[in-house]
Amino acid sequence: MMIMLKVHNHPKGRIIALCDEDLIGKIFDNGIYHIDLVKHQEFYNGERAEIGTITELLAHDFSSVNAIGNEAVSFLISKGFVSKDNVKFIGDIPIVHIYKI
């Protein structure tokens, strides 16, 4: 499995989108959270990225990170960007949003 990476440069900062490749094109809803990776696949569907590439990118300035999927979220936890306590789930799919303030 691979992590898809897409960087969005915005006047208010850089947004990094990470998503497990096998989740692109699917819809998840648990009655509380809803993520439509069909409608919003352009936001997440970037390039397949190696862990080293993502690590290097996160070492630089970013304003937020949106991550969906076991591989993407586990990576962020392993690198200390987020705690397991901050992970939300839609069914068994973990999601994390990180904001620099």
Secondary structure, DSSP 8 states (H G I E B T S, - for coil): --EEEEEEEETTEEEEEEEEGGGTT-EEE-SS-EEETTTTHHHH--EEE-HHHHHHHHTS--SEEEEESHHHHHHHHHTTSS-GGG-EEETTEEEEEEE--
